[in-house]
């Protein structure tokens, strides 16, 4: 796969209004960086309070991170 991918990840399951409830998992991959950041920004962890990151998969660079309150 030649497309650049971004991974939304956390050490705890990621949930939120944009994720289907059956897809609560610890990571999701996207081709579009902006979409990955939006999904991370609108999400939280279960239980809440843990970090969510967007990682550029080929380089391992963290391009966005947040801690939910």
Backbone as a printed PyTorch tensor [residue, N CA C, xyz], in Angstrom:
tensor([[[  0.8470,  -1.1780,   0.0000],
         [  0.0000,   0.0000,   0.0000],
         [  0.8880,   1.2340,   0.0000]],

        [[  0.7840,   2.0720,  -1.0080],
         [  1.6500,   3.2330,  -1.1380],
         [  1.0750,   4.4840,  -0.4860]],

        [[ -0.1730,   4.4550,  -0.0800],
         [ -0.7950,   5.6260,   0.5370],
         [ -0.2480,   5.8390,   1.9440]],

        [[ -0.0020,   7.0880,   2.2780],
         [  0.4340,   7.4220,   3.6250],
         [ -0.7140,   7.1770,   4.5850]],

        [[ -0.4050,   6.5680,   5.7140],
         [ -1.4630,   6.2840,   6.6740],
         [ -1.1610,   6.9320,   8.0130]],

        [[ -2.2240,   7.2160,   8.7240],
         [ -2.1680,   7.7850,  10.0640],
         [ -2.9720,   6.8820,  10.9820]],

        [[ -2.4690,   6.7000,  12.1840],
         [ -3.1290,   5.8290,  13.1460],
         [ -3.5960,   6.6640,  14.3330]],

        [[ -4.8740,   6.5730,  14.6640],
         [ -5.4100,   7.1680,  15.8850],
         [ -5.3070,   6.0640,  16.9250]],

        [[ -4.5450,   6.3280,  18.0050],
         [ -4.2790,   5.2660,  18.9700],
         [ -4.3550,   5.7600,  20.3990]],

        [[ -4.5330,   4.8150,  21.2990],
         [ -4.5580,   5.0780,  22.7280],
         [ -4.2590,   3.7750,  23.4520]],

        [[ -3.8670,   3.8900,  24.7030],
         [ -3.6430,   2.6820,  25.4990],
         [ -4.9610,   2.1190,  26.0300]],

        [[ -6.0560,   2.8590,  25.8450],
         [ -7.3950,   2.4350,  26.2630],
         [ -8.3480,   2.5360,  25.0710]],

        [[ -9.4690,   1.8400,  25.0980],
         [-10.4100,   1.9080,  23.9830],
         [-10.8600,   3.3440,  23.6750]],

        [[-10.9550,   3.6590,  22.3850],
         [-11.3630,   4.9820,  21.9210],
         [-12.8560,   4.9410,  21.6040]],

        [[-13.5930,   5.9090,  22.1450],
         [-15.0310,   6.0100,  21.9000],
         [-15.3720,   7.4610,  21.5990]],

        [[-16.5490,   7.6840,  21.0510],
         [-16.9940,   9.0420,  20.7790],
         [-18.1720,   9.0520,  19.8410]],

        [[-18.7420,  10.2410,  19.6100],
         [-19.9490,  10.3330,  18.7970],
         [-19.7260,   9.9810,  17.3270]],

        [[-18.5070,  10.0390,  16.8340],
         [-18.2430,   9.7320,  15.4290],
         [-17.8620,   8.2770,  15.1960]],

        [[-17.6040,   7.5350,  16.2700],
         [-17.2460,   6.1220,  16.1530],
         [-18.4850,   5.2590,  16.3820]],

        [[-18.7170,   4.2730,  15.5340],
         [-19.7890,   3.3150,  15.8440],
         [-19.4320,   2.5770,  17.1370]],

        [[-20.4050,   2.3170,  17.9800],
         [-20.1320,   1.7130,  19.2920],
         [-19.4670,   0.3430,  19.1750]],

        [[-19.7550,  -0.3860,  18.1090],
         [-19.1600,  -1.7140,  17.9700],
         [-17.7040,  -1.6520,  17.5410]],

        [[-17.1930,  -0.4710,  17.1920],
         [-15.8160,  -0.3500,  16.7350],
         [-14.8910,   0.2020,  17.8040]],

        [[-15.2950,   0.2260,  19.0640],
         [-14.4340,   0.7280,  20.1340],
         [-13.1960,  -0.1710,  20.2170]],

        [[-12.0620,   0.3970,  19.8660],
         [-10.8090,  -0.3440,  19.9490],
         [ -9.6960,   0.6250,  20.3160]],

        [[ -8.4730,   0.1390,  20.3840],
         [ -7.3560,   0.9710,  20.8180],
         [ -6.6590,   1.6880,  19.6710]],

        [[ -7.0060,   1.3870,  18.4120],
         [ -6.4440,   2.1360,  17.2970],
         [ -7.3210,   2.0010,  16.0570]],

        [[ -7.2040,   2.9980,  15.1860],
         [ -7.8930,   3.0310,  13.8960],
         [ -6.9390,   3.6730,  12.9050]],

        [[ -6.9570,   3.2700,  11.6500],
         [ -6.0660,   3.8620,  10.6540],
         [ -6.8550,   4.6430,   9.6150]],

        [[ -6.2250,   5.7000,   9.1080],
         [ -6.8190,   6.5800,   8.1040],
         [ -5.7600,   6.9620,   7.0890]],

        [[ -6.1800,   7.2770,   5.8810],
         [ -5.2690,   7.7430,   4.8360],
         [ -5.0980,   9.2570,   4.9320]],

        [[ -6.1210,   9.9690,   5.3640],
         [ -6.1100,  11.4270,   5.4090],
         [ -5.7270,  11.9340,   6.7980]],

        [[ -4.6770,  12.7650,   6.8630],
         [ -4.1980,  13.2920,   8.1480],
         [ -5.2510,  14.1520,   8.8300]],

        [[ -5.8740,  15.0520,   8.0880],
         [ -6.8630,  15.9580,   8.6740],
         [ -8.0390,  15.1710,   9.2540]],

        [[ -8.4900,  14.1580,   8.5570],
         [ -9.6030,  13.3550,   9.0490],
         [ -9.2050,  12.6020,  10.3180]],

        [[ -7.9860,  12.0810,  10.3540],
         [ -7.5100,  11.3790,  11.5490],
         [ -7.4690,  12.3170,  12.7510]],

        [[ -7.0080,  13.5600,  12.5450],
         [ -6.9380,  14.5260,  13.6410],
         [ -8.3390,  14.9000,  14.1220]],

        [[ -9.2720,  15.1050,  13.2100],
         [-10.6540,  15.4210,  13.5970],
         [-11.2520,  14.2730,  14.4020]],

        [[-11.0460,  13.0510,  13.9530],
         [-11.5910,  11.9060,  14.6730],
         [-10.9930,  11.8130,  16.0810]],

        [[ -9.7000,  12.0760,  16.2090],
         [ -9.0610,  12.0420,  17.5240],
         [ -9.5650,  13.1800,  18.4000]],

        [[ -9.7060,  14.3630,  17.8310],
         [-10.1350,  15.5300,  18.6060],
         [-11.5530,  15.3650,  19.1410]],

        [[-12.4030,  14.6810,  18.4190],
         [-13.7990,  14.5040,  18.8200],
         [-14.0170,  13.2230,  19.6230]],

        [[-12.9450,  12.5600,  20.0320],
         [-13.0480,  11.2760,  20.7190],
         [-12.5860,  11.3780,  22.1620]],

        [[-12.8360,  10.3080,  22.9070],
         [-12.3480,  10.1810,  24.2740],
         [-12.0250,   8.7170,  24.5080]],

        [[-11.4320,   8.4310,  25.6420],
         [-11.1050,   7.0520,  25.9640],
         [-12.0970,   6.5030,  26.9780]],

        [[-12.1340,   5.1930,  27.0560],
         [-12.9880,   4.5310,  28.0380],
         [-12.1090,   3.6130,  28.8750]],

        [[-11.8650,   3.9230,  30.1330],
         [-12.3620,   5.0470,  30.9200],
         [-11.7010,   6.3470,  30.4760]],

        [[-12.3620,   7.4590,  30.7850],
         [-11.8810,   8.7550,  30.3100],
         [-10.6120,   9.1840,  31.0330]],

        [[ -9.9290,  10.1710,  30.4320],
         [ -8.7470,  10.7460,  31.0490],
         [ -7.4220,  10.2640,  30.4910]],

        [[ -7.4440,   9.4320,  29.4680],
         [ -6.2020,   8.9010,  28.9100],
         [ -5.8920,   9.5640,  27.5700]],

        [[ -4.6320,   9.5270,  27.1800],
         [ -4.1760,  10.2050,  25.9680],
         [ -4.6350,   9.4920,  24.6960]],

        [[ -4.9550,  10.3110,  23.6800],
         [ -5.2370,   9.8460,  22.3220],
         [ -4.2100,  10.5170,  21.4250]],

        [[ -3.5860,   9.7430,  20.5330],
         [ -2.5530,  10.2680,  19.6400],
         [ -2.8910,   9.9600,  18.1930]],

        [[ -2.4100,  10.8220,  17.2850],
         [ -2.4230,  10.5300,  15.8530],
         [ -0.9630,  10.3690,  15.4580]],

        [[ -0.6350,   9.2080,  14.9180],
         [  0.7460,   8.8760,  14.5690],
         [  0.8600,   8.6900,  13.0570]],

        [[  1.8770,   9.3200,  12.4660],
         [  2.2020,   9.0990,  11.0530],
         [  2.8940,   7.7420,  10.9900]],

        [[  2.2550,   6.7530,  10.4030],
         [  2.7190,   5.3650,  10.4740],
         [  4.1210,   5.1710,   9.8830]],

        [[  4.4330,   5.6970,   8.6860],
         [  5.7690,   5.4230,   8.1230],
         [  6.9300,   5.9520,   8.9750]],

        [[  6.7400,   7.0860,   9.6550],
         [  7.8420,   7.6810,  10.4210],
         [  7.7170,   7.4860,  11.9250]],

        [[  6.5240,   7.1940,  12.4140],
         [  6.2990,   7.0730,  13.8500],
         [  6.1360,   8.4150,  14.5480]],

        [[  6.0940,   9.5030,  13.7890],
         [  5.9470,  10.8410,  14.3590],
         [  4.5320,  11.0450,  14.8900]],

        [[  4.4270,  11.5670,  16.1130],
         [  3.1300,  11.9130,  16.6790],
         [  2.7720,  13.2960,  16.1520]],

        [[  1.6750,  13.3810,  15.3690],
         [  1.2930,  14.6560,  14.7590],
         [  0.1960,  15.3710,  15.5360]],

        [[ -0.4460,  14.6720,  16.4700],
         [ -1.4890,  15.2690,  17.3000],
         [ -1.6290,  14.4260,  18.5460]],

        [[ -1.8660,  15.0750,  19.6770],
         [ -2.1600,  14.3330,  20.9060],
         [ -3.0750,  15.1590,  21.7880]],

        [[ -3.9030,  14.4620,  22.5370],
         [ -4.7780,  15.1250,  23.5030],
         [ -5.0530,  14.1910,  24.6560]],

        [[ -5.3130,  14.7840,  25.7950],
         [ -5.7450,  14.0330,  26.9610],
         [ -7.1590,  14.4520,  27.2610]],

        [[ -8.0600,  13.5010,  27.3260],
         [ -9.4590,  13.8240,  27.6160],
         [ -9.6370,  14.0510,  29.0810]],

        [[-10.5400,  14.9440,  29.4110],
         [-10.7900,  15.2690,  30.8190],
         [-11.9750,  14.4930,  31.3350]]])
